[in-house]
Amino acid sequence: MFEFSQLRCFVAVAEELHFGRAATRLSMTQPPLSRQVQLLEHHLRTQLLERTSRTVKLTPAGRAFLPEARRLLSLAESAAFSARRVASGDAGTLNLGFTAASGYNYLPGLISALRSRLPGVDLILKELVTTAQVDALMSKQLDVGLVRVPVDHQDFASRCVLREPLIAAIPRTHPLAAQPFLALGDFERQPFIMYSPYEAQYLHNLVLSVFGRAGVAPRYVQNMSQIHSILALVRAEMGLALVPEAAAALNFEGVVFKAVQMELAKPVELFLAWSRTNDNPVLGAFLETVFAASGTAGTEDRPTPRAD
């Protein structure tokens, strides 16, 4: 089989119709150039050039072969360029998991930054709760996940990329909706839409902790796994709720969002989690983009124990 170096030599001679000029163009001497063209003709078992002491002409076979030779060289250059881009992380595919709430405000900005800085990367998004993301990371179905708690495993790294407040979601007709802001004590014995202890364990435990530290006891009337379902029940006047600040972007008609005074100003955390053994070149470039956008480039990776 012929080699690409032979194709380059043939194309140079075919375009220059002069071995001397072709040799100069390729930064080589004439004898090895002539030898490369002869080897190509030998492999093809046909003559491509008519040579005399004074002229060089393409044979009919040479004229037919020239555009194909150019195409093969172009494909080879394109393949090499693509391989280099993938190896550098500038191109390829990244599988990203995210929780529903992270899609309200953080994820759109992240996608915009990724498209701007890494336009050659194909992003495959998968909406999953944190526990399902951890399983997918361990089985390599995900490259990276936006999760609520760090992954408790030595082969994984986690980094906090967002902290936000819990805010109150109140039916517009409720007396508390008229207040400029709320205190946790305002929730005492109020009907409250709670997060599921199974499908929404992180927010369930967080809200319990917030009320527990404040000594407040709402009246839990429903358990829901998704924030939009909780807001739908708030709109139906079934109770109040605490939601991440990002949920206000949903703009539910009939629901009023209010700031809540509490001990910890921004208790809701969002972590980026990934496997330290992931060999996808895109991952490194993606992490650089995320950390540059969130200002966390100088923080430590956190293989912190998972919350109960």
N, C-alpha and C positions, 0 to 999 in steps of 0.2 A: 504494500500500500504506500502511496506517496505521502510526503510530509508537507506540513504547512510552509516550511522554509522553501521547499521547491515551488510551491504555488506563488509565494511572494517573488521569487526570482523570475518565474515565467511572466507574471503580471507586469513586473518592471520592464522586462525586455519587450513585451508585447506593446506596452504603452510608449516606450521610448523608441522602439524599432532600431535600437543601437546598443550593443553590448557594453561599450565604453561608458555611455551615459547612464545605463542601467546600473553598472557596477558602482559608479560614483554615487548615484542615488541611494544605493544600499550600503555604502561605505565598505565595499569589498573589492577585490581584484577580479579581473575578467576570467581567469582560468577556473576558479571554484564556482563562479556564476554559471559559466558554460556547462560545467559538470553537473550542477543542480538541475539545469533545464534538461540535459541529456537523461539524467536519472528519472525525471518526471515522464519524459517521452517513453522511456523503457518500461516504466510501470503501466503506462496507458496503452502501450503497444501501438502507438501511432505517432506520426511526426506532427508537431505543432508549429514549428518554424522552418521556413526555407532560408538557408544561410548561404551567402556567397561572401567573397572577400570584401565586398563593398556594400552589400545591402542585407537587410533582415526583413522578411515578410511573414505574415501569418498564413498558414495553410487553412483550407476550409475547416479542418478539425480544430485548428487553433482559434479561428474566429468563433466557432461554436463553444469552445471550452472557456474562452476568456471571461464572459459574464458569469459563468458558473464558478470559476476560480475566484472572481471578485466577491461573489455571494458567500462562498465558503470562508474566505478570509474575514469578511464582515461578521459572519455568524460566530467565528472563533473569537474575534475581538469582543463581540457582544457577550458571549458566554464568559469570557475571562473577566469582563467588567462586572457582570452580574455576580460572579463568584466572589470577587473582591468586595462588592457592596454587602453581600450577605455576611461574609466573614467579618467585616467591620461593624456590622449591626445597622448599616444604613438601609438595608432592605431585608425582607423576610416576613415571617408571620409571628404574631404574638397573641396568645390566648389569655385574656384578662377576665377574671371573675370580679363581680361587684355585688354589694348588697343594694336592695331597692332604694334605701334612703340616700346612699352615696350618689345615686343617679340624679338626684334632684338638683344639686348645684356643683358638687366637686367634679363628678365625672365629665360633664360637658366641657369644663375648662381644661381638664386633662387631655381629652380627645383633641381639642383645638390646639393645644401646645404640641401634641404628638404629630399632628398633621403638618404643623408649621415647621417643626425641627426634623422630623423623620417622615417625609412624604412617601418614601418608598416602602414603608412598613404597612402590612395588612393587619388590622386589629380585629380579632374575633372576640366579641363580647358575650359573656354568659352571666345572666342574673341568677345568683345563688345565695342562700343564707350562709353565714360564716362556717358552720359545721360542714356543709356540703362543699364549700370552697377548700377547706383543709383536706378533705378526702380527695378532691380533684387535684390538689397540688401534690399530694403524696403519690397519686397514681400517674402523675405527669400529664393529666388532661388539661391542666392549667399551667401557664408559665408564672403567673403572678396573680395575686388576689387582693382586693380591697375588703378587708375584714374588720370586725369590731374588736377583736382581741388578738394579741400576738400568738403565733403558732408555737406551742410548747413542744419543740423537737430540736435536737442538736443540729440537724441537717438544714434547718430553716432559719431565715433571718426575718425580722419584722422591724418596721420603722413607722413611727407615728407621722402622718402627713396632714392631719386635720384635728382640731379640737373645736367644739362648738357648744353653745348653751342648750339646755332644755327649756322650751317655752310652753306656755299653756295654750291649749286649743279649747275654746269655749263656744257653746251655741250663742249666736248673736242675740237671742232673746233672754239669755241668762243675766241676772243682776250683776255678776262679776264682770261681764263684758264692758260695762261702763267705766271700770276702774282703769287708771293709766298703767298700772302694773300690779302684780299679785305677790303675796307672800305665801310660803308653803302652808301656813296656818289656814289660809282661805280654802284649802282642800279638805279640811277636817269634816268627816262624815258626809262629804259630797259624793254623789254617784260618780264613779270613775271607770273609764275604759282602760283596762290593763293589758299589757303585752303577755302573750302566751309564754309560760315557763319552759316550753319545749322548742317551738319554732322561732321564738324571739327571745331566747334566754338572756342575751346580753342586756337588752333594754329592760326586760323584766327585772333582772337583778339590780340594775342601776336605779330604777325608779323605787324599788323596795328600799334600797340603801338610802336614797335621798330622803324619803319619808321617814325611815327608821331613825336616822340621825337627828331629824327635826322633831321627832316624837309626834308625828301627824298620822292619823288613821283615816284615810278615805274609805268610802264604801265601794268595794270593787264589784261591778255588776256584769262585766263581760271580759273575756280574754281573747285578744286578736293577735294574729301573727304579722299582719301587714299594716303599715302606717296609713295607707289610703283607706283601708277598711275601718281603722279606728276613727279617722276623720269623718267617714260616712256616718258612723254611729253618733259622733258628736253633732253633726249636722241634724241628725234625727232627734236630737235633744235627749239622748239616752244617758249622757254623762259628760264629764270633763276628761281631759287627757293631758299628758306631758309628752311632747314630741321633740325630736331634734330640730334646731332652728331652720335647717334646710327644708323641712316639710312645709314651711310657710310659702315656699315657691309654688306649691300645688294650688294655692288660691281657691280653696273650697268655698263656694257660695254658702252663706249662712254660718260660717265658722270664723271666729275672731281669734287672732293670735296675740298673746300678751307676754311680756317679759316677766320672769319669776325671780324674786330674790332668794338666793340659796347660798349655802356655805361655799360650794365650789362653783365658780362662775362658768366654767366650760367643762362639764363632766363627760360629755359625749366625745369619744375618740374614734378615729378611723386610722387603721394601720394598713400599710402595704406589706405583704408577706410573699416570700419567694424561697425557692430551694437554693441552697448554696452550691449544690451539685448540678444545677441546670446549665447545660452547655449551649443553649440557644444564644447566638451572638447578639440578637436583637435585645435580649434582656438587659444587658449592660447599658446599651444606649438609651433604652426606655427608662431605666432607673436614674440615669443622669438627667434626663428630661424632667422626671417627676421631682427630684430633689432640687433642681434649679428653680422649678416653678413654685415649690412649697417652702423653699428656704431651709430645708433640713439636711443639706449636704454635709454639714459638720457634725451631725448627731451620730450616736452609736447605734449599731444594729442591736435589736432587742429580742433575744430568744427568751422572753419573759413568760412565766407560768400563766396558763389560761385562767380566767376568772371562773369561780365556781358556778 
